[in-house]
Every structure is written in C-alpha cells, then in structure tokens.
C-alpha cells in the first residue's frame, strides 16, 4: 500500500511536466561486464545486451531486453559431479552456453540537465542457466551429467545515466548498473550502450 501511495504522489508531482515524445520507440545495444557469482553459475566477463523500448512520455517508459552472461569457470561445474566419478575422471568437457536473461521493466527518466538524464528501471526477468559435464574415465567410458539446470522469474533493478552528445537525444549513450536478484539466482553487471530512437 505504501508503494502504491508513493507512486500516486510521484505521478501527481510530475504530471504537469509530462510531455509526449516525438520518437517514442528505441533500440539499444552495447556490452555488459558481469561480476562473478559461482553459486549462480555466472562468470566474470562480457555480456551482450539488446533492448527494445517505448517511451510513454518524457518521464516514463517500458522496455524489453535480453542479455547473455558468461558461464562460471569450467572447473566450478566439474566439481559438482559425483565424487566417485570425479575421482575416476581422466578428461572432461563442459557445455554451458551462458545465462540468458529476458527482462520486462518499467523505466523512469529524470533530466539532470540538457545533456544528462537519470534513468531507473524496475521489472521482472526470466533467466535460464544450464551446464553439462562429459567425463571420460580411465577405462575409456564416457558419462554425461547435467550439473546445473536452473531457470525462473526473478526481479531486476537498474540505475544509470544517459548522455546526449551535443544534446542530441536521438542517439544517447547509456551507462548503468543492473542487479538481478531472487531466492533462486543473483547476478550484477555494469553496462554501456548506444540507443537509437525512431
């Protein structure tokens, strides 16, 4: 109830300044740098974010985005296999495509000046994370085990700024910190992207 009241008060305060936007649709792409979290299967490295969004007015919008985080270090998956199988292993191969995030979020823009906007996003993310380890034993036998298979819906929060070069808001640069969190999964990244509006 408190959040609803806060949201209504925020809408009333900002309503007089809300204006329609000329180019409501946009696409954004760039790269993200993930922080390692082995318990969630997230490795340290570069992700590939892609966002499609629509500005409802000059302060509020909605967007749908994808990001692909790198997998954790291969050996962290090998350690998860059965202890007896691990003891017999002479060779192993790990297959893990990375962690896919698909997010739907509401967006709030707050101009700081003619060149910078503060951008906050809150929403839900579907994540999918799996890994298989193929182990070859001393006898030449090969066994494949699924050691990580996790997916579900979690929350996402992002805070950052948009920078308009030469005050051109048709293609601003965005810098943000994003955190995916829930009881099943936890991950964070810093991202840089380039937005194109139409």
DOLUM-478735 format. One record per atom (N, C-alpha, C, CB): residue in one letter; x, y, z. Coordinates in steps of 0.001 Angstrom, whole numbers, plus 500000, padded with zeros to 6 digits. Glycine has a CB too. Example, Ala and Ser with C-alpha at 12.3 -4.5 7.8 and 13.67 -1.06 7.14 Angstrom:
% residues 2
A513190494310507800;A512300495500507800;A513200496700507800;A511308495527509046;S512850497750507080;S513670498940507140;S512900500030507870;S514084499402505725;
This chain:
% residues 198
X500816498809500000;X500000500000500000;X500863501259500000;X499070499996501198;X501960501219500767;X502848502381500826;X503463502667499468;X503949502163501862;X503841501580498742;X504434501767497415;X503421502381496452;X504950500424496859;X502155501951496529;X501109502490495676;X500892503969495972;X499803501708495865;X500836504320497256;X500679505721497653;X501847506554497155;X500559505841499178;X503073506053497320;X504258506761496844;X504195506963495332;X505533505992497225;X503765505933494603;X503655506028493149;X502637507074492726;X503282504680492562;X501483507113493415;X500461508110493091;X500941509532493374;X499187507831493879;X501613509724494499;X502168511043494834;X503194511468493790;X502813511025496241;X504054510539493378;X505065510839492357;X504403511245491041;X505987509621492134;X503338510546490652;X502623510887489424;X501991512274489507;X501548509844489134;X501395512609490646;X500762513915490824;X501793515035490756;X500012513970492159;X502956514815491397;X504011515842491412;X504574516068490017;X505142515441492372;X504765514987489280;X505427515097487972;X504460515305486816;X506241513865487712;X503159515150487032;X502188515243485935;X502268516530485129;X500814515107486481;X502414517713485737;X502464518931484937;X503646518976483966;X502522520122485844;X504738518270484262;X505923518332483415;X505963517225482364;X507158518260484267;X504991516305482394;X504982515189481463;X504535515656480090;X504073514068481969;X505322515286479067;X505002515658477690;X505136514437476801;X505919516802477190;X504416514476475686;X504558513407474702;X505935513513474054;X503430513477473626;X506431512396473531;X507738512400472878;X507571512212471375;X508646511297473462;X508440512876470602;X508374512801469139;X508689511413468619;X509326513799468523;X509753510825469133;X510191509496468694;X510105508547469884;X511649509535468111;X508957507868470055;X508757507062471262;X509506505730471267;X507304506798471440;X509785505138470098;X510415503821470053;X511933503933470020;X509923503039468839;X512602502948470592;X514067502936470546;X514599501512470650;X514650503802471677;X515816501378470177;X516559500133470333;X517923500493470895;X516685499350468971;X518456499671471758;X519748499942472389;X520577498661472402;X519560500493473835;X521855498794472113;X522758497646472192;X524121498121472670;X522877496926470816;X524927497188473157;X526245497535473682;X526901496325474295;X526145498655474711;X527526496512475466;X528115495378476172;X527958495577477673;X529609495206475797;X527961494463478396;X527857494496479849;X528997493683480449;X526483493953480322;X529462494117481591;X530548493434482290;X529980492814483570;X531729494423482615;X529883491485483580;X529290490785484719;X530313490542485820;X528687489459484269;X529831490584487063;X530640490237488230;X530436488757488510;X530260491112489480;X531500488050488818;X531426486603489018;X530600486231490241;X532819486026489150;X529760485218490089;X528992484656491191;X528834483154490921;X527589485371491342;X529786482350491408;X529807480912491097;X528563480188491595;X531040480267491704;X527990480635492706;X526802479941493230;X525618480068492282;X526423480496494606;X525602481110491455;X524548481278490450;X525010480846489066;X524089482728490407;X526243480388488952;X526765479951487661;X527197481078486746;X525747479138486970;X527347482287487282;X527712483458486480;X529212483675486549;X526960484721486964;X529836483781485393;X531267484026485342;X531580485501485161;X531893483227484226;X532820485846485413;X533265487225485174;X533556487360483688;X534536487589486041;X532978488374483060;X533205488550481634;X532170489443480995;X533218487223480946;X532157489430479674;X531339490348478900;X530022489698478480;X532103490827477673;X528935490433478665;X527621490035478190;X527244490845476955;X526567490212479294;X526115490474476353;X525678491121475115;X524235491584475297;X525808490152473887;X524009492816475771;X522636493285475978;X522011493868474706;X522612494330477079;X520708493644474565;X519918494221473483;X518568494612474071;X519754493216472276;X518144495862473810;X516909496379474395;X516027497009473324;X517222497404475494;X514736496737473420;X513733497423472599;X512757498065473576;X512995496427471589;X512503499370473391;X511649500056474346;X510749501090473717;X512478500702475382;X509829501594474536;X508926502663474102;X508749503645475246;X507549502092473643;X508972504919474951;X508723505988475915;X507250506361475851;X509626507229475635;X506545506227476964;X505133506598477032;X505004508120477018;X504464506003478302;X505910508782477739;X506022510236477732;X507475510562478056;X505025510912478763;X507771511818478396;X509179512177478608;X509745511691479936;X509335513663478528;X508920511061480783;X509418510574482066;X509281509069482254;X508703511267483169;X508278508452481626;X508005507042481870;X508045506242480571;X506646506875482552;X508471505012480693;X508524504147479530;X508524502688479951;X509756504457478686;X508560501819478959;X508606500376479209;X509571499770478201;X507174499717479102;X510301498742478614;X511259498134477689;X511391496635477921;X512621498800477829;X511768495970476830;X512010494535476838;X513467494334476451;X511036493768475861;X514215493581477242;X515649493444476970;X516134492005477151;X516444494373477882;X517216491712476437;X517921490434476539;X519357490713476944;X517864489637475194;X519941489822477709;X521376489882477991;X521861488448478145;X521688490741479286;X523091488220477746;X523679486885477842;X524960486987478664;X523966486283476421;X524916486435479877;X526068486474480775;X526972485274480516;X525612486499482251;X528273485430480736;X529182484290480582;X528995483279481711;X530641484770480544;X529320482024481416;X529256480962482430;X530435481076483385;X529241479566481764;X530267480468484541;X531354480422485516;X532504479581484968;X530858479852486868;X533641479627485642;X534809478834485267;X534427477362485127;X535936479000486307;X534931476705484064;X534550475321483779;X534751474389484972;X535341474807482604;X535852474567485699;X536148473633486782;X535120473732487914;X537551473893487327;X534467474900488058;X533431475016489095;X532253474094488803;X532942476469489205;X532028473773487514;X530984472808487146;X531482471379487350;X530543473016485678;X532748471115487008;X533309469774487157;X533267469346488622;X534760469725486622;X533492470279489530;X533466469971490963;X532088469527491451;X533912471179491754;X531041469798490663;X529683469452491069;X529292468011490740;X528716470387490415;X530102467307489966;X529742465931489600;X529962465003490793;X530573465449488376;X529419463826490670;X529529462821491726;X530999462598492116;X528888461491491269;X531269462497493406;X532646462389493913;X533363461165493357;X532643462332495439;X532669460014493247;X533297458794492726;X533661458967491256;X532360457581492903;X532751459599490497;X533009459839489076;X534169460828488912;X531734460377488371;X534206461830489769;X535272462828489737;X536635462164489973;X535017463925490798;X536661461210490903;X537920460523491232;X538435459683490060;X537726459628492464;X537533459195489215;X537926458341488087;X538204459140486804;X536834457313487818;X537888460425486801;X537973461225485571;X539414461408485100;X537330462591485791;X539641461160483824;X540946461443483212;X540839462622482251;X541484460198482470;X539615462896481808;X539384464006480881;X537930464463481057;X539678463580479382;X537666465723480802;X536292466206480904;X536057467321479885;X535991466708482340;X534772467529479575;X534367468591478663;X533089469211479221;X534154468048477199;X533065470553479285;X531908471256479844;X531155471970478728;X532349472267480937;X529842471798478716;X529000472540477775;X528046473413478571;X528214471575476826;X528216474747478414;X527346475711479074;X527310476971478215;X527838476026480534;X526145477287477643;X526078478410476707;X526084479788477357;X524859478281475881;X526041479857478664;X525914481138479350;X524508481286479915;X526239482305478395;X524284482355480631;X522999482581481293;X522213483616480503;X523198483044482767;X521033483232480056;X520175484134479290;X519220484859480230;X519387483357478208;X519139486172480082;X518176486982480829;X517232487658479838;X518901488044481723;X515920487521480048;X514908488216479252;X514065489030480234;X514013487199478408;X514105490357480099;X513503491230481113;X512417492129480542;X514571492082481760;X511403492378481343;X510376493376481058;X510385494342482228;X508947492721480849;X510627495635481934;X510804496600483017;X510133497927482706;X512280496822483287;X509690498587483764;X509223499965483668;X510424500880483842;X508118500272484731;X510378502046483188;X511526502962483201;X511080504348483636;X512199503027481809;X511921504985484455;X511673506360484903;X512869507222484503;X511431506421486456;X512619508301483761;X513670509250483346;X513547510525484158;X513576509568481822;X514668511052484582;X514670512343485276;X515808513176484709;X514817512166486832;X515508514244483939;X516580515080483394;X517387515753484503;X515997516141482458;X518709515658484390;X519595516355485325;X520011517699484751;X520839515500485642;X520187517750483439;X520445518989482701;X520159518695481224;X521939519506482918;X520628519546480318;X520349519343478891;X521116518172478284;X520677520598478127;X522086517639479020;X522953516596478474;X522810515255479171;X524374517036478551;X522371515259480435;X522298514014481209;X520885513753481735;X523284514064482378;X520502512495481699;X519264512006482318;X519608510935483340;X518280511447481247;X518931510954484475;X518973509843485415;X517934508833484958;X518709510317486894;X518288507539484918;X517369506501484450;X517298505381485493;X517821505939483065;X516082505087485952;X515842503991486890;X514896502993486239;X515256504517488239;X515149501697486430;X514309500649485846;X514031499580486895;X514985500023484594;X512805499103486902;X512399498024487814;X511503497069487030;X511653498590489093;X511725495770487193;X510881494832486468;X511118493386486856;X511097494991485005;X510714492496485951;X510862491060486142;X511745490485485040;X509483490362486158;X512509489458485390;X513410488801484447;X513186487294484480;X514885489138484770;X513166486699483304;X513206485250483208;X514656484881482915;X512219484701482095;X515226483956483689;X516607483538483449;X516653482046483172;X517507483892484652;X517650481642482381;X517831480228482045;X519322479925482087;X517222479886480634;X519689478949482891;X521097478633483125;X521247477110483222;X521625479335484428;X522083476521482374;X522317475084482459;X523752474758482067;X521329474319481563;X524210473607482524;X525553473130482188;X525582471611482262;X526619473744483138;X526300471001481313;X526513469554481289;X528009469285481270;X525813468896480059;X528413468237481984;X529814467835482013;X529926466417481466;X530398467924483456;X530764466253480434;X531064464919479897;X532406464490480475;X531091464915478311;X532417463323481115;X533614462830481796;X534081461533481153;X533342462618483301;X535376461467480858;X535972460216480361;X536773459603481494;X536880460462479094;X536542458315481761;X537224457642482865;X538456456882482359;X536257456676483584;X539195456292483281;X540416455546482947;X540124454372482026;X541096455045484218;X538914453816482122;X538548452660481294;X538036453061479909;X537491451836482002;X537985454382479644;X537516454876478350;X536020455102478282;X537908453924477282;X535339454878479395;X533893455093479436;X533600456598479515;X533255454342480648;X532590457055478760;X532182458472478785;X530807458595479414;X532176459082477353;X530695459492480379;X529429459743481068;X529122461225481006;X529479459253482542;X527870461569480692;X527442462969480655;X526469463228481790;X526794463320479291;X526731464280482546;X525878464612483690;X525450466067483608;X526611464339485024;X524154466321483886;X523661467698483993;X523961468157485413;X522109467805483660;X524846469138485542;X525264469573486880;X524621470892487285;X526776469706486937;X523997471557486322;X523362472841486636;X522179472993485696;X524371474053486493;X520981473157486226;X519796473354485404;X518829474211486208;X519143471983484982;X518884475502485974;X518146476444486797;X517473477471485904;X519073477130487820;X516209477756486157;X515519478831485441;X514364479311486298;X515015478355484041;X513834480460485934;X512712481007486701;X512603482504486533;X512856480667488170;X511691483089487317;X511465484534487286;X512066485164488531;X509952484861487184;X512785486253488318;X513394486994489424;X513186488490489157;X514933486645489575;X513526489319490115;X513397490776489974;X514657491363489358;X513117491435491342;X514503492531488751;X515650493247488206;X515509494726488552;X515764493041486662;X516646495335488903;X516695496766489185;X517915497339488481;X516745497049490728;X517747498507487882;X518857499151487177;X518852500647487466;X518767498892485650;X520037501213487642;X520185502653487844;X521355503132486989;X520411503001489361;X521153504239486298;X522220504742485439;X521931506126484903;X522448503802484294;X522719506522483935;X522550507827483293;X522589507654481782;X523647508824483757;X521931508575481091;X522036508690479642;X522720510004479326;X520639508603478954;X523628509963478369;X524402511135477980;X524126511442476512;X525924510910478227;X523639512655476243;X523334513067474871;X524473513933474344;X521979513837474805;X525247513356473427;X526329514129472810;X525724515271472014;X527218513231471897;X526240516481472184;X525731517684471501;X524228517852471708;X526042517616469999;X523739517390472855;X522321517469473221;X521418516791472193;X521906518924473383;X521948515787471505;X521171515022470531;X520577513801471234;X522058514592469309;X519305513863471587;X518665512788472332;X518149511660471437;X517530513345473141;X518442511749470124;X518050510663469225;X519001509470469304;X517987511171467796;X520213509696469799;X521173508589469937;X522076508800471151;X522029508453468659;X521496508766472368;X522310508942473576;X523104507685473938;X521422509335474745;X524129507897474746;X524930506800475301;X524429506542476724;X526481507142475288;X524240505269477082;X523760504932478426;X524821504150479195;X522451504116478347;X524913504455480482;X525802503738481409;X524946503336482607;X527053504630481853;X524985502052483000;X524089501605484060;X524690500477484890;X522776501156483469;X524185500363486113;X524443499211486977;X523132498454487091;X524994499643488400;X523161497146486824;X521952496316486866;X522164495158487830;X521587495787485449;X521135494890488623;X521206493767489563;X519980492879489378;X521300494274491036;X520230491585489112;X519182490564489038;X519162489855490385;X519428489543487845;X517997489767491022;X518009489157492348;X516713488394492637;X518230490227493411;X516904487304493334;X515794486469493761;X516352485332494595;X514984485931492546;X515471484539495194;X515942483443496042;X516666482378495226;X514771482814496795;X516346482286493910;X516943481241493075;X518207481684492354;X515944480772492067;X518431482999492249;X519517483457491387;X519899484884491759;X519112483374489896;X521172485224491534;X521671486546491885;X522823486898490945;X522128486597493376;X522772488080490326;X523840488490489404;X523833490008489253;X523671487805488015;X524994490567488896;X525125492013488705;X526012492306487515;X525689492683489965;X525761493465486869;X526652493896485801;X526665495407485659;X526245493259484489;X527717495895485019;X527813497286484583;X527700497250483062;X529170497982485067;X526960498183482471;X526766498149481023;X526941499517480393;X525393497609480693;X527323499490479124;X527403500684478289;X526657500364477004;X528901501110478005;X525788501275476581;X525002501018475381;X524784502283474572;X523667500406475749;X524392502079473348;X524079503178472439;X522633503006472004;X525052503208471201;X521834504060472184;X520406503998471887;X520109504720470574;X519582504612473040;X519193504166469790;X518725504813468562;X517210504925468630;X519173504016467287;X516677506164468487;X515238506403468608;X514607506599467244;X514967507622469489;X513341506180467130;X512579506480465917;X511100506668466247;X512755505356464874;
